[in-house]
Amino acid sequence: MRRTVRDTIISSQPTIGPIRADFEQRFRAAYGEAPDDYTAAAYACTEVILQAMKEAVKTASNPAELRDAIREYAGRCDRRWNGS
């Protein structure tokens, strides 16, 4: 079965036990309430983009290459954010 971008975004929510617990704990400390699903998804997506940027700057030599490398890295469905 071919996965879509939507499948990737939904499955990228921080649902891994320790990672989700850490995120919820820090969110509650900052805002006094539990994060909703949209907040968790936004957090996970941001982490994926940041991880993609870290990898992309290793090989890109100009802005266009950087953009393309980020798109390629973040758009691959076989990558899974590991919380690091």
C-alpha positions as CSV (number, residue, x, y, z in Angstrom):
1,M,0.0,0.0,0.0
2,R,1.4,3.4,-1.0
3,R,1.5,5.9,1.9
4,T,0.5,9.5,1.3
5,V,1.7,12.7,2.9
6,R,-1.4,12.8,5.1
7,D,-0.6,9.3,6.4
8,T,2.9,10.4,7.2
9,I,1.8,13.5,9.1
10,I,-0.8,11.7,11.1
11,S,1.6,8.9,12.0
12,S,4.3,11.4,12.9
13,Q,2.5,12.6,16.0
14,P,4.7,12.0,19.1
15,T,3.0,8.8,20.2
16,I,6.1,6.9,21.3
17,G,5.7,6.5,25.0
18,P,8.7,8.4,26.5
19,I,8.7,11.0,23.8
20,R,5.0,11.8,24.1
21,A,5.3,11.8,27.9
22,D,8.3,14.3,27.8
23,F,6.4,16.5,25.3
24,E,3.2,16.5,27.4
25,Q,5.2,17.2,30.6
26,R,7.0,20.2,29.1
27,F,3.8,21.5,27.5
28,R,1.9,21.3,30.8
29,A,4.7,23.1,32.6
30,A,4.7,25.9,30.1
31,Y,0.9,26.3,29.5
32,G,-0.8,24.6,32.5
33,E,-2.9,22.2,30.4
34,A,-2.5,19.1,28.2
35,P,-1.7,19.6,24.5
36,D,-4.4,18.7,22.0
37,D,-3.9,16.5,19.0
38,Y,-3.2,19.5,16.7
39,T,-0.5,20.8,19.0
40,A,1.1,17.3,19.2
41,A,1.0,17.0,15.4
42,A,2.5,20.5,14.9
43,Y,5.3,19.6,17.4
44,A,6.1,16.4,15.5
45,C,6.0,18.0,12.1
46,T,8.4,20.8,13.3
47,E,10.8,18.1,14.6
48,V,10.8,16.4,11.3
49,I,11.5,19.6,9.4
50,L,14.3,20.5,11.9
51,Q,15.8,17.0,11.4
52,A,15.6,17.4,7.7
53,M,17.3,20.8,7.8
54,K,20.1,19.4,9.9
55,E,20.7,16.7,7.3
56,A,20.3,19.0,4.3
57,V,22.9,21.5,5.3
58,K,25.5,18.7,5.2
59,T,25.3,18.5,1.4
60,A,23.6,21.6,0.0
61,S,25.8,24.3,-1.3
62,N,23.1,26.9,-2.3
63,P,19.5,27.8,-1.3
64,A,17.9,25.8,-4.1
65,E,19.8,22.7,-3.2
66,L,19.0,23.2,0.5
67,R,15.3,23.5,-0.4
68,D,15.3,20.4,-2.5
69,A,17.3,18.4,0.1
70,I,14.8,19.3,2.8
71,R,11.9,18.4,0.6
72,E,13.5,15.0,-0.2
73,Y,14.4,14.2,3.3
74,A,11.1,15.3,5.0
75,G,8.9,13.8,2.3
76,R,10.2,10.3,2.4
77,C,7.8,8.0,4.1
78,D,10.5,5.5,5.1
79,R,11.9,7.9,7.7
80,R,10.6,8.0,11.2
81,W,11.3,10.7,13.7
82,N,13.1,9.1,16.7
83,G,12.9,12.0,19.1
84,S,16.5,13.0,18.9
